[in-house]
Amino acid sequence: MSQHSIQGTVIGVDEFFKDFEAVALSDVPINPDQVMMEVLEHCIENQNAVFGLILEEERTKAKKAMCFDFACASDEASEEITIFYLDCHEAS
């Protein structure tokens, strides 16, 4: 099995975690590595597109599903990915 090495940058990661902590229940453990791995997986699936990461309503303080929007840009030649955190809003 071969392994690929993907390099990248996440712009706005501090703002993302501030927003995430502001809406998530305090008893919901936040594993930043796991959350960022999920963002990366969505980015790979949605290369050069905007995508949302949903936090289910039972995991939020307001009991409303929240969507965290990201944009992903990739350079296939260098296998570099840039992920931009855009905003947080109620999921529709």
N, CA, C and O atoms as a CHARMM CRD file, in Angstrom:
* protein
*
  368
    1    1 MET  N      0.84400  -1.16500   0.00000 PROA 1      0.00000
    2    1 MET  CA     0.00000   0.00000   0.00000 PROA 1      0.00000
    3    1 MET  C      0.89400   1.23400   0.00000 PROA 1      0.00000
    4    1 MET  O      1.79800   1.35400   0.82700 PROA 1      0.00000
    5    2 SER  N      0.63700   2.15500  -0.93600 PROA 2      0.00000
    6    2 SER  CA     1.44600   3.36100  -0.99000 PROA 2      0.00000
    7    2 SER  C      0.77700   4.46400  -0.18800 PROA 2      0.00000
    8    2 SER  O     -0.44600   4.51400  -0.05700 PROA 2      0.00000
    9    3 GLN  N      1.60300   5.33700   0.33800 PROA 3      0.00000
   10    3 GLN  CA     1.09000   6.45100   1.10800 PROA 3      0.00000
   11    3 GLN  C      1.35800   7.73100   0.34400 PROA 3      0.00000
   12    3 GLN  O      2.42600   7.90600  -0.24300 PROA 3      0.00000
   13    4 HSD  N      0.38900   8.61800   0.35700 PROA 4      0.00000
   14    4 HSD  CA     0.56600   9.92400  -0.25700 PROA 4      0.00000
   15    4 HSD  C      0.83200  10.93200   0.83700 PROA 4      0.00000
   16    4 HSD  O      0.26600  10.85600   1.92700 PROA 4      0.00000
   17    5 SER  N      1.68400  11.85500   0.53700 PROA 5      0.00000
   18    5 SER  CA     1.95700  12.93600   1.45700 PROA 5      0.00000
   19    5 SER  C      1.30300  14.19000   0.90900 PROA 5      0.00000
   20    5 SER  O      1.62500  14.63500  -0.19200 PROA 5      0.00000
   21    6 ILE  N      0.39600  14.75100   1.66700 PROA 6      0.00000
   22    6 ILE  CA    -0.28200  15.96700   1.25400 PROA 6      0.00000
   23    6 ILE  C      0.15600  17.07500   2.19100 PROA 6      0.00000
   24    6 ILE  O      0.09700  16.93600   3.41300 PROA 6      0.00000
   25    7 GLN  N      0.59400  18.17200   1.60400 PROA 7      0.00000
   26    7 GLN  CA     0.98200  19.32600   2.38900 PROA 7      0.00000
   27    7 GLN  C     -0.05800  20.39700   2.19200 PROA 7      0.00000
   28    7 GLN  O     -0.68600  20.48300   1.13700 PROA 7      0.00000
   29    8 GLY  N     -0.23600  21.19600   3.19000 PROA 8      0.00000
   30    8 GLY  CA    -1.22800  22.23500   3.02700 PROA 8      0.00000
   31    8 GLY  C     -1.20200  23.26500   4.12100 PROA 8      0.00000
   32    8 GLY  O     -0.43100  23.19700   5.07800 PROA 8      0.00000
   33    9 THR  N     -2.08100  24.22300   3.93400 PROA 9      0.00000
   34    9 THR  CA    -2.21200  25.33500   4.85200 PROA 9      0.00000
   35    9 THR  C     -3.68800  25.53100   5.14100 PROA 9      0.00000
   36    9 THR  O     -4.52700  25.42000   4.24700 PROA 9      0.00000
   37   10 VAL  N     -3.99800  25.82200   6.39200 PROA 10     0.00000
   38   10 VAL  CA    -5.36900  26.16300   6.76600 PROA 10     0.00000
   39   10 VAL  C     -5.36300  27.62100   7.20300 PROA 10     0.00000
   40   10 VAL  O     -4.70800  27.98600   8.18000 PROA 10     0.00000
   41   11 ILE  N     -6.09000  28.43900   6.47700 PROA 11     0.00000
   42   11 ILE  CA    -6.16400  29.85900   6.78600 PROA 11     0.00000
   43   11 ILE  C     -7.45700  30.11100   7.54600 PROA 11     0.00000
   44   11 ILE  O     -8.54300  29.79300   7.06100 PROA 11     0.00000
   45   12 GLY  N     -7.33600  30.67900   8.72800 PROA 12     0.00000
   46   12 GLY  CA    -8.50200  30.96200   9.56000 PROA 12     0.00000
   47   12 GLY  C     -8.78700  29.87800  10.58000 PROA 12     0.00000
   48   12 GLY  O     -9.88900  29.82300  11.12700 PROA 12     0.00000
   49   13 VAL  N     -7.81800  29.01500  10.84700 PROA 13     0.00000
   50   13 VAL  CA    -8.05200  27.90100  11.77400 PROA 13     0.00000
   51   13 VAL  C     -8.37100  28.39400  13.19200 PROA 13     0.00000
   52   13 VAL  O     -9.19600  27.79000  13.87700 PROA 13     0.00000
   53   14 ASP  N     -7.74100  29.46800  13.63500 PROA 14     0.00000
   54   14 ASP  CA    -8.03100  29.99400  14.97200 PROA 14     0.00000
   55   14 ASP  C     -9.47400  30.48500  15.06700 PROA 14     0.00000
   56   14 ASP  O    -10.15400  30.23900  16.06300 PROA 14     0.00000
   57   15 GLU  N     -9.94000  31.18400  14.02200 PROA 15     0.00000
   58   15 GLU  CA   -11.32100  31.66400  13.99400 PROA 15     0.00000
   59   15 GLU  C    -12.29500  30.48400  13.97000 PROA 15     0.00000
   60   15 GLU  O    -13.33700  30.52100  14.62300 PROA 15     0.00000
   61   16 PHE  N    -11.95000  29.43600  13.21300 PROA 16     0.00000
   62   16 PHE  CA   -12.80000  28.25400  13.15200 PROA 16     0.00000
   63   16 PHE  C    -12.97400  27.64400  14.54400 PROA 16     0.00000
   64   16 PHE  O    -14.09700  27.36600  14.96300 PROA 16     0.00000
   65   17 PHE  N    -11.86200  27.43500  15.26200 PROA 17     0.00000
   66   17 PHE  CA   -11.98300  26.80900  16.57700 PROA 17     0.00000
   67   17 PHE  C    -12.68800  27.71900  17.57500 PROA 17     0.00000
   68   17 PHE  O    -13.37200  27.21900  18.46800 PROA 17     0.00000
   69   18 LYS  N    -12.54700  29.04100  17.45500 PROA 18     0.00000
   70   18 LYS  CA   -13.30300  29.96000  18.31900 PROA 18     0.00000
   71   18 LYS  C    -14.80200  29.80100  18.05600 PROA 18     0.00000
   72   18 LYS  O    -15.60000  29.69700  18.98800 PROA 18     0.00000
   73   19 ASP  N    -15.17200  29.78500  16.76500 PROA 19     0.00000
   74   19 ASP  CA   -16.58100  29.61500  16.41600 PROA 19     0.00000
   75   19 ASP  C    -17.09200  28.24400  16.86200 PROA 19     0.00000
   76   19 ASP  O    -18.19900  28.13300  17.38800 PROA 19     0.00000
   77   20 PHE  N    -16.29800  27.21800  16.65400 PROA 20     0.00000
   78   20 PHE  CA   -16.68100  25.85800  17.03300 PROA 20     0.00000
   79   20 PHE  C    -16.93800  25.77800  18.53000 PROA 20     0.00000
   80   20 PHE  O    -17.95600  25.23700  18.96000 PROA 20     0.00000
   81   21 GLU  N    -16.01700  26.31600  19.32500 PROA 21     0.00000
   82   21 GLU  CA   -16.17200  26.28900  20.77900 PROA 21     0.00000
   83   21 GLU  C    -17.35300  27.13200  21.24000 PROA 21     0.00000
   84   21 GLU  O    -17.97400  26.82500  22.25700 PROA 21     0.00000
   85   22 ALA  N    -17.66900  28.20100  20.49500 PROA 22     0.00000
   86   22 ALA  CA   -18.78200  29.07300  20.87600 PROA 22     0.00000
   87   22 ALA  C    -20.13200  28.39400  20.69200 PROA 22     0.00000
   88   22 ALA  O    -21.07200  28.70800  21.42200 PROA 22     0.00000
   89   23 VAL  N    -20.25800  27.47100  19.73800 PROA 23     0.00000
   90   23 VAL  CA   -21.55600  26.85200  19.47800 PROA 23     0.00000
   91   23 VAL  C    -21.67400  25.42800  20.01900 PROA 23     0.00000
   92   23 VAL  O    -22.78400  24.94900  20.24600 PROA 23     0.00000
   93   24 ALA  N    -20.55400  24.74900  20.22700 PROA 24     0.00000
   94   24 ALA  CA   -20.59200  23.35900  20.68600 PROA 24     0.00000
   95   24 ALA  C    -20.89000  23.29000  22.17700 PROA 24     0.00000
   96   24 ALA  O    -20.48500  24.15800  22.95100 PROA 24     0.00000
   97   25 LEU  N    -21.59900  22.24800  22.55700 PROA 25     0.00000
   98   25 LEU  CA   -21.84000  22.01000  23.98300 PROA 25     0.00000
   99   25 LEU  C    -20.50500  21.86200  24.70300 PROA 25     0.00000
  100   25 LEU  O    -19.55600  21.29900  24.15700 PROA 25     0.00000
  101   26 SER  N    -20.43900  22.36200  25.91100 PROA 26     0.00000
  102   26 SER  CA   -19.16900  22.30500  26.63700 PROA 26     0.00000
  103   26 SER  C    -18.77100  20.87900  27.00900 PROA 26     0.00000
  104   26 SER  O    -17.59300  20.60500  27.23800 PROA 26     0.00000
  105   27 ASP  N    -19.75200  19.95900  27.07000 PROA 27     0.00000
  106   27 ASP  CA   -19.40900  18.57500  27.39700 PROA 27     0.00000
  107   27 ASP  C    -19.04500  17.75900  26.15100 PROA 27     0.00000
  108   27 ASP  O    -18.79400  16.55700  26.24400 PROA 27     0.00000
  109   28 VAL  N    -19.01900  18.41500  24.98700 PROA 28     0.00000
  110   28 VAL  CA   -18.59900  17.74600  23.75700 PROA 28     0.00000
  111   28 VAL  C    -17.08500  17.89200  23.67300 PROA 28     0.00000
  112   28 VAL  O    -16.57500  18.99500  23.47900 PROA 28     0.00000
  113   29 PRO  N    -16.36600  16.78400  23.81900 PROA 29     0.00000
  114   29 PRO  CA   -14.91500  16.89000  23.74900 PROA 29     0.00000
  115   29 PRO  C    -14.46100  17.25800  22.33800 PROA 29     0.00000
  116   29 PRO  O    -14.92400  16.68400  21.35200 PROA 29     0.00000
  117   30 ILE  N    -13.55400  18.22000  22.26100 PROA 30     0.00000
  118   30 ILE  CA   -13.04000  18.65400  20.97500 PROA 30     0.00000
  119   30 ILE  C    -11.62700  18.11300  20.80300 PROA 30     0.00000
  120   30 ILE  O    -10.71400  18.46200  21.55300 PROA 30     0.00000
  121   31 ASN  N    -11.46800  17.26700  19.81400 PROA 31     0.00000
  122   31 ASN  CA   -10.15100  16.76600  19.45800 PROA 31     0.00000
  123   31 ASN  C     -9.73800  17.50700  18.19000 PROA 31     0.00000
  124   31 ASN  O    -10.17300  17.13900  17.09800 PROA 31     0.00000
  125   32 PRO  N     -8.90400  18.54800  18.31400 PROA 32     0.00000
  126   32 PRO  CA    -8.55600  19.36100  17.14400 PROA 32     0.00000
  127   32 PRO  C     -7.98300  18.54600  15.98800 PROA 32     0.00000
  128   32 PRO  O     -8.26800  18.83900  14.82700 PROA 32     0.00000
  129   33 ASP  N     -7.18600  17.53800  16.28800 PROA 33     0.00000
  130   33 ASP  CA    -6.61300  16.72200  15.21800 PROA 33     0.00000
  131   33 ASP  C     -7.70400  15.97300  14.46000 PROA 33     0.00000
  132   33 ASP  O     -7.66900  15.89100  13.23200 PROA 33     0.00000
  133   34 GLN  N     -8.66100  15.43200  15.18700 PROA 34     0.00000
  134   34 GLN  CA    -9.75500  14.69300  14.55100 PROA 34     0.00000
  135   34 GLN  C    -10.63600  15.62800  13.71600 PROA 34     0.00000
  136   34 GLN  O    -11.04100  15.27700  12.60800 PROA 34     0.00000
  137   35 VAL  N    -10.92700  16.80600  14.24500 PROA 35     0.00000
  138   35 VAL  CA   -11.74700  17.77600  13.51800 PROA 35     0.00000
  139   35 VAL  C    -11.02800  18.21200  12.24100 PROA 35     0.00000
  140   35 VAL  O    -11.64400  18.27900  11.17700 PROA 35     0.00000
  141   36 MET  N     -9.74300  18.50500  12.33900 PROA 36     0.00000
  142   36 MET  CA    -8.99800  18.93400  11.15600 PROA 36     0.00000
  143   36 MET  C     -8.85600  17.79800  10.14500 PROA 36     0.00000
  144   36 MET  O     -8.82000  18.04900   8.94100 PROA 36     0.00000
  145   37 MET  N     -8.77500  16.56900  10.61100 PROA 37     0.00000
  146   37 MET  CA    -8.71800  15.43300   9.68500 PROA 37     0.00000
  147   37 MET  C    -10.03000  15.33200   8.91200 PROA 37     0.00000
  148   37 MET  O    -10.02500  15.03500   7.71800 PROA 37     0.00000
  149   38 GLU  N    -11.14900  15.57800   9.58400 PROA 38     0.00000
  150   38 GLU  CA   -12.44700  15.55400   8.90700 PROA 38     0.00000
  151   38 GLU  C    -12.53600  16.68200   7.87300 PROA 38     0.00000
  152   38 GLU  O    -13.04500  16.47900   6.77100 PROA 38     0.00000
  153   39 VAL  N    -12.04000  17.86400   8.23100 PROA 39     0.00000
  154   39 VAL  CA   -12.01800  18.98300   7.28200 PROA 39     0.00000
  155   39 VAL  C    -11.16000  18.61500   6.07200 PROA 39     0.00000
  156   39 VAL  O    -11.54600  18.87800   4.93400 PROA 39     0.00000
  157   40 LEU  N    -10.00900  18.01400   6.31300 PROA 40     0.00000
  158   40 LEU  CA    -9.12300  17.61100   5.21900 PROA 40     0.00000
  159   40 LEU  C     -9.78200  16.57300   4.31300 PROA 40     0.00000
  160   40 LEU  O     -9.66200  16.64900   3.09000 PROA 40     0.00000
  161   41 GLU  N    -10.47300  15.60900   4.90600 PROA 41     0.00000
  162   41 GLU  CA   -11.16600  14.58700   4.11400 PROA 41     0.00000
  163   41 GLU  C    -12.22600  15.22700   3.21100 PROA 41     0.00000
  164   41 GLU  O    -12.35200  14.86800   2.04000 PROA 41     0.00000
  165   42 HSD  N    -12.99400  16.18800   3.77100 PROA 42     0.00000
  166   42 HSD  CA   -13.99900  16.88900   2.96400 PROA 42     0.00000
  167   42 HSD  C    -13.32700  17.68500   1.84700 PROA 42     0.00000
  168   42 HSD  O    -13.83300  17.75600   0.72800 PROA 42     0.00000
  169   43 CYS  N    -12.18900  18.27500   2.16600 PROA 43     0.00000
  170   43 CYS  CA   -11.47000  19.06500   1.16700 PROA 43     0.00000
  171   43 CYS  C    -11.00100  18.18500   0.01600 PROA 43     0.00000
  172   43 CYS  O    -11.10900  18.57500  -1.14700 PROA 43     0.00000
  173   44 ILE  N    -10.49100  17.01800   0.32600 PROA 44     0.00000
  174   44 ILE  CA   -10.02200  16.10500  -0.71800 PROA 44     0.00000
  175   44 ILE  C    -11.19500  15.66600  -1.60100 PROA 44     0.00000
  176   44 ILE  O    -11.05500  15.55400  -2.81900 PROA 44     0.00000
  177   45 GLU  N    -12.35000  15.42100  -0.97700 PROA 45     0.00000
  178   45 GLU  CA   -13.54900  15.02400  -1.73200 PROA 45     0.00000
  179   45 GLU  C    -14.10000  16.16600  -2.57800 PROA 45     0.00000
  180   45 GLU  O    -14.72700  15.92600  -3.61000 PROA 45     0.00000
  181   46 ASN  N    -13.87200  17.40200  -2.15100 PROA 46     0.00000
  182   46 ASN  CA   -14.46300  18.57800  -2.80300 PROA 46     0.00000
  183   46 ASN  C    -13.38100  19.54900  -3.25800 PROA 46     0.00000
  184   46 ASN  O    -13.44800  20.74300  -2.96800 PROA 46     0.00000
  185   47 GLN  N    -12.39000  19.03700  -3.96800 PROA 47     0.00000
  186   47 GLN  CA   -11.26900  19.88500  -4.36300 PROA 47     0.00000
  187   47 GLN  C    -11.73400  21.08300  -5.17700 PROA 47     0.00000
  188   47 GLN  O    -12.60400  20.98700  -6.04200 PROA 47     0.00000
  189   48 ASN  N    -11.11300  22.21700  -4.86100 PROA 48     0.00000
  190   48 ASN  CA   -11.39200  23.48300  -5.53700 PROA 48     0.00000
  191   48 ASN  C    -12.87300  23.85900  -5.46800 PROA 48     0.00000
  192   48 ASN  O    -13.46600  24.30400  -6.45100 PROA 48     0.00000
  193   49 ALA  N    -13.44700  23.67100  -4.29100 PROA 49     0.00000
  194   49 ALA  CA   -14.86600  23.97100  -4.09700 PROA 49     0.00000
  195   49 ALA  C    -15.09900  24.47800  -2.67200 PROA 49     0.00000
  196   49 ALA  O    -14.21200  24.42900  -1.82000 PROA 49     0.00000
  197   50 VAL  N    -16.30000  24.95900  -2.44700 PROA 50     0.00000
  198   50 VAL  CA   -16.74200  25.34900  -1.11000 PROA 50     0.00000
  199   50 VAL  C    -17.52000  24.18200  -0.53300 PROA 50     0.00000
  200   50 VAL  O    -18.32700  23.56700  -1.23000 PROA 50     0.00000
  201   51 PHE  N    -17.28400  23.87000   0.74100 PROA 51     0.00000
  202   51 PHE  CA   -18.00300  22.77600   1.38400 PROA 51     0.00000
  203   51 PHE  C    -18.29600  23.15000   2.82500 PROA 51     0.00000
  204   51 PHE  O    -17.67500  24.05100   3.38700 PROA 51     0.00000
  205   52 GLY  N    -19.25400  22.44200   3.41600 PROA 52     0.00000
  206   52 GLY  CA   -19.64400  22.70500   4.78600 PROA 52     0.00000
  207   52 GLY  C    -19.40600  21.51200   5.68400 PROA 52     0.00000
  208   52 GLY  O    -19.59200  20.36500   5.27700 PROA 52     0.00000
  209   53 LEU  N    -18.99900  21.78800   6.89800 PROA 53     0.00000
  210   53 LEU  CA   -18.85200  20.77700   7.93800 PROA 53     0.00000
  211   53 LEU  C    -19.98800  21.01600   8.92000 PROA 53     0.00000
  212   53 LEU  O    -20.08400  22.09500   9.50500 PROA 53     0.00000
  213   54 ILE  N    -20.85500  20.01700   9.11000 PROA 54     0.00000
  214   54 ILE  CA   -22.05000  20.17300   9.94300 PROA 54     0.00000
  215   54 ILE  C    -21.79700  19.65600  11.35300 PROA 54     0.00000
  216   54 ILE  O    -21.26000  18.56500  11.55000 PROA 54     0.00000
  217   55 LEU  N    -22.19900  20.47100  12.33200 PROA 55     0.00000
  218   55 LEU  CA   -22.21000  20.04600  13.72500 PROA 55     0.00000
  219   55 LEU  C    -23.67100  19.79200  14.06500 PROA 55     0.00000
  220   55 LEU  O    -24.48700  20.71400  14.04500 PROA 55     0.00000
  221   56 GLU  N    -24.00200  18.54900  14.37600 PROA 56     0.00000
  222   56 GLU  CA   -25.39200  18.14000  14.59800 PROA 56     0.00000
  223   56 GLU  C    -26.02100  18.90100  15.76000 PROA 56     0.00000
  224   56 GLU  O    -25.33900  19.30800  16.70000 PROA 56     0.00000
  225   57 GLU  N    -27.34300  19.08300  15.67200 PROA 57     0.00000
  226   57 GLU  CA   -28.07300  19.89100  16.65500 PROA 57     0.00000
  227   57 GLU  C    -27.92900  19.39600  18.08500 PROA 57     0.00000
  228   57 GLU  O    -27.92000  20.20000  19.01700 PROA 57     0.00000
  229   58 GLU  N    -27.81600  18.08600  18.27500 PROA 58     0.00000
  230   58 GLU  CA   -27.69400  17.58000  19.64200 PROA 58     0.00000
  231   58 GLU  C    -26.32100  17.87300  20.25500 PROA 58     0.00000
  232   58 GLU  O    -26.10400  17.63400  21.44300 PROA 58     0.00000
  233   59 ARG  N    -25.40700  18.38600  19.44800 PROA 59     0.00000
  234   59 ARG  CA   -24.06600  18.71800  19.94500 PROA 59     0.00000
  235   59 ARG  C    -23.84400  20.21800  20.09200 PROA 59     0.00000
  236   59 ARG  O    -22.72900  20.65900  20.36800 PROA 59     0.00000
  237   60 THR  N    -24.93000  21.02000  19.90200 PROA 60     0.00000
  238   60 THR  CA   -24.78100  22.47500  19.98900 PROA 60     0.00000
  239   60 THR  C    -25.55700  23.03900  21.17300 PROA 60     0.00000
  240   60 THR  O    -26.52400  22.43900  21.64100 PROA 60     0.00000
  241   61 LYS  N    -25.12300  24.19200  21.64400 PROA 61     0.00000
  242   61 LYS  CA   -25.77000  24.86600  22.77600 PROA 61     0.00000
  243   61 LYS  C    -27.19100  25.30100  22.43000 PROA 61     0.00000
  244   61 LYS  O    -28.09300  25.20200  23.26100 PROA 61     0.00000
  245   62 ALA  N    -27.39000  25.78100  21.20200 PROA 62     0.00000
  246   62 ALA  CA   -28.70000  26.29900  20.78900 PROA 62     0.00000
  247   62 ALA  C    -29.63000  25.20500  20.27500 PROA 62     0.00000
  248   62 ALA  O    -30.77500  25.47800  19.91400 PROA 62     0.00000
  249   63 LYS  N    -29.13900  23.96800  20.24100 PROA 63     0.00000
  250   63 LYS  CA   -29.92500  22.83200  19.72500 PROA 63     0.00000
  251   63 LYS  C    -30.34700  23.05200  18.28100 PROA 63     0.00000
  252   63 LYS  O    -31.43300  22.64500  17.86900 PROA 63     0.00000
  253   64 LYS  N    -29.47000  23.70300  17.51500 PROA 64     0.00000
  254   64 LYS  CA   -29.66200  23.90600  16.08800 PROA 64     0.00000
  255   64 LYS  C    -28.40400  23.44000  15.38100 PROA 64     0.00000
  256   64 LYS  O    -27.29400  23.74700  15.81600 PROA 64     0.00000
  257   65 ALA  N    -28.57000  22.69600  14.28900 PROA 65     0.00000
  258   65 ALA  CA   -27.40700  22.24100  13.52100 PROA 65     0.00000
  259   65 ALA  C    -26.67100  23.46200  12.97400 PROA 65     0.00000
  260   65 ALA  O    -27.29500  24.40200  12.48100 PROA 65     0.00000
  261   66 MET  N    -25.36200  23.43900  13.06200 PROA 66     0.00000
  262   66 MET  CA   -24.54100  24.54800  12.58500 PROA 66     0.00000
  263   66 MET  C    -23.63800  24.06600  11.45800 PROA 66     0.00000
  264   66 MET  O    -23.16100  22.93100  11.46100 PROA 66     0.00000
  265   67 CYS  N    -23.41800  24.95000  10.50300 PROA 67     0.00000
  266   67 CYS  CA   -22.58100  24.63200   9.35000 PROA 67     0.00000
  267   67 CYS  C    -21.35600  25.54400   9.37000 PROA 67     0.00000
  268   67 CYS  O    -21.48100  26.76200   9.49900 PROA 67     0.00000
  269   68 PHE  N    -20.19600  24.95500   9.24500 PROA 68     0.00000
  270   68 PHE  CA   -18.94000  25.68600   9.15400 PROA 68     0.00000
  271   68 PHE  C    -18.47900  25.57700   7.70400 PROA 68     0.00000
  272   68 PHE  O    -18.20600  24.48100   7.21400 PROA 68     0.00000
  273   69 ASP  N    -18.39500  26.71300   7.02200 PROA 69     0.00000
  274   69 ASP  CA   -18.05400  26.72500   5.60500 PROA 69     0.00000
  275   69 ASP  C    -16.55300  26.88600   5.38600 PROA 69     0.00000
  276   69 ASP  O    -15.88500  27.68100   6.04800 PROA 69     0.00000
  277   70 PHE  N    -16.05100  26.10800   4.44100 PROA 70     0.00000
  278   70 PHE  CA   -14.64800  26.15200   4.05100 PROA 70     0.00000
  279   70 PHE  C    -14.56400  26.22000   2.53400 PROA 70     0.00000
  280   70 PHE  O    -15.47600  25.77900   1.83400 PROA 70     0.00000
  281   71 ALA  N    -13.48100  26.76600   2.03900 PROA 71     0.00000
  282   71 ALA  CA   -13.16400  26.71200   0.61500 PROA 71     0.00000
  283   71 ALA  C    -11.82800  25.99600   0.49700 PROA 71     0.00000
  284   71 ALA  O    -10.93300  26.17100   1.32400 PROA 71     0.00000
  285   72 CYS  N    -11.71400  25.19900  -0.53500 PROA 72     0.00000
  286   72 CYS  CA   -10.51400  24.40000  -0.72400 PROA 72     0.00000
  287   72 CYS  C     -9.92800  24.70100  -2.10300 PROA 72     0.00000
  288   72 CYS  O    -10.64400  24.73200  -3.10500 PROA 72     0.00000
  289   73 ALA  N     -8.64000  24.91600  -2.13300 PROA 73     0.00000
  290   73 ALA  CA    -7.92700  25.09700  -3.40100 PROA 73     0.00000
  291   73 ALA  C     -6.74400  24.15400  -3.38600 PROA 73     0.00000
  292   73 ALA  O     -6.03000  24.05400  -2.38800 PROA 73     0.00000
  293   74 SER  N     -6.53800  23.46600  -4.49200 PROA 74     0.00000
  294   74 SER  CA    -5.42700  22.51700  -4.53300 PROA 74     0.00000
  295   74 SER  C     -4.59600  22.71900  -5.78000 PROA 74     0.00000
  296   74 SER  O     -5.08000  23.17300  -6.81700 PROA 74     0.00000
  297   75 ASP  N     -3.33500  22.36700  -5.64600 PROA 75     0.00000
  298   75 ASP  CA    -2.39200  22.38700  -6.75900 PROA 75     0.00000
  299   75 ASP  C     -1.97000  20.94800  -6.98100 PROA 75     0.00000
  300   75 ASP  O     -1.14400  20.41400  -6.24100 PROA 75     0.00000
  301   76 GLU  N     -2.54100  20.31900  -8.00500 PROA 76     0.00000
  302   76 GLU  CA    -2.27900  18.89600  -8.23300 PROA 76     0.00000
  303   76 GLU  C     -0.81900  18.60400  -8.52300 PROA 76     0.00000
  304   76 GLU  O     -0.31800  17.53600  -8.17400 PROA 76     0.00000
  305   77 ALA  N     -0.12800  19.54600  -9.16100 PROA 77     0.00000
  306   77 ALA  CA     1.27700  19.32300  -9.51100 PROA 77     0.00000
  307   77 ALA  C      2.14700  19.16100  -8.26700 PROA 77     0.00000
  308   77 ALA  O      3.04000  18.31400  -8.22800 PROA 77     0.00000
  309   78 SER  N      1.87900  19.97600  -7.25800 PROA 78     0.00000
  310   78 SER  CA     2.69500  19.90700  -6.04500 PROA 78     0.00000
  311   78 SER  C      2.00400  19.16900  -4.90800 PROA 78     0.00000
  312   78 SER  O      2.59400  18.97200  -3.84600 PROA 78     0.00000
  313   79 GLU  N      0.75100  18.75700  -5.12700 PROA 79     0.00000
  314   79 GLU  CA    -0.05700  18.08400  -4.10600 PROA 79     0.00000
  315   79 GLU  C     -0.20300  18.93300  -2.84500 PROA 79     0.00000
  316   79 GLU  O     -0.24800  18.40500  -1.73400 PROA 79     0.00000
  317   80 GLU  N     -0.27500  20.24600  -3.02700 PROA 80     0.00000
  318   80 GLU  CA    -0.49100  21.14800  -1.90900 PROA 80     0.00000
  319   80 GLU  C     -1.94400  21.59400  -1.89100 PROA 80     0.00000
  320   80 GLU  O     -2.54400  21.85300  -2.93400 PROA 80     0.00000
  321   81 ILE  N     -2.49400  21.67900  -0.69300 PROA 81     0.00000
  322   81 ILE  CA    -3.88200  22.08600  -0.50600 PROA 81     0.00000
  323   81 ILE  C     -3.90600  23.31500   0.39300 PROA 81     0.00000
  324   81 ILE  O     -3.18400  23.38900   1.38800 PROA 81     0.00000
  325   82 THR  N     -4.74400  24.27500   0.02900 PROA 82     0.00000
  326   82 THR  CA    -4.98400  25.42200   0.88900 PROA 82     0.00000
  327   82 THR  C     -6.45900  25.40000   1.24700 PROA 82     0.00000
  328   82 THR  O     -7.32300  25.32600   0.37300 PROA 82     0.00000
  329   83 ILE  N     -6.73700  25.46500   2.54500 PROA 83     0.00000
  330   83 ILE  CA    -8.10700  25.44200   3.04500 PROA 83     0.00000
  331   83 ILE  C     -8.37200  26.78800   3.71900 PROA 83     0.00000
  332   83 ILE  O     -7.59700  27.23400   4.56500 PROA 83     0.00000
  333   84 PHE  N     -9.46600  27.41800   3.33700 PROA 84     0.00000
  334   84 PHE  CA    -9.86000  28.70100   3.90300 PROA 84     0.00000
  335   84 PHE  C    -11.11200  28.51100   4.73200 PROA 84     0.00000
  336   84 PHE  O    -12.10700  27.99000   4.22800 PROA 84     0.00000
  337   85 TYR  N    -11.09100  28.92100   5.99800 PROA 85     0.00000
  338   85 TYR  CA   -12.31800  28.92700   6.79900 PROA 85     0.00000
  339   85 TYR  C    -13.07500  30.18900   6.43600 PROA 85     0.00000
  340   85 TYR  O    -12.50800  31.28100   6.45200 PROA 85     0.00000
  341   86 LEU  N    -14.36100  30.04800   6.10700 PROA 86     0.00000
  342   86 LEU  CA   -15.15600  31.19300   5.66800 PROA 86     0.00000
  343   86 LEU  C    -16.05500  31.73500   6.77600 PROA 86     0.00000
  344   86 LEU  O    -15.93200  32.89700   7.16400 PROA 86     0.00000
  345   87 ASP  N    -16.96600  30.88900   7.29000 PROA 87     0.00000
  346   87 ASP  CA   -17.86600  31.37500   8.33600 PROA 87     0.00000
  347   87 ASP  C    -18.66100  30.22400   8.93600 PROA 87     0.00000
  348   87 ASP  O    -18.54900  29.06800   8.52900 PROA 87     0.00000
  349   88 CYS  N    -19.46300  30.59600   9.91700 PROA 88     0.00000
  350   88 CYS  CA   -20.32700  29.64900  10.62000 PROA 88     0.00000
  351   88 CYS  C    -21.74700  30.19900  10.56800 PROA 88     0.00000
  352   88 CYS  O    -21.96400  31.39100  10.78500 PROA 88     0.00000
  353   89 HSD  N    -22.71700  29.32800  10.28000 PROA 89     0.00000
  354   89 HSD  CA   -24.10500  29.76100  10.24200 PROA 89     0.00000
  355   89 HSD  C    -25.00000  28.56100  10.55700 PROA 89     0.00000
  356   89 HSD  O    -24.55500  27.41400  10.54000 PROA 89     0.00000
  357   90 GLU  N    -26.24800  28.84700  10.83900 PROA 90     0.00000
  358   90 GLU  CA   -27.21000  27.78700  11.10200 PROA 90     0.00000
  359   90 GLU  C    -27.42500  26.99200   9.82600 PROA 90     0.00000
  360   90 GLU  O    -27.64600  27.56300   8.75800 PROA 90     0.00000
  361   91 ALA  N    -27.36000  25.67300   9.94100 PROA 91     0.00000
  362   91 ALA  CA   -27.55200  24.80500   8.77300 PROA 91     0.00000
  363   91 ALA  C    -29.00500  24.86000   8.33800 PROA 91     0.00000
  364   91 ALA  O    -29.91500  24.93800   9.16300 PROA 91     0.00000
  365   92 SER  N    -29.20400  24.81800   7.03200 PROA 92     0.00000
  366   92 SER  CA   -30.58700  24.85400   6.53600 PROA 92     0.00000
  367   92 SER  C    -30.94800  23.55200   5.86400 PROA 92     0.00000
  368   92 SER  O    -32.07100  23.39500   5.38400 PROA 92     0.00000
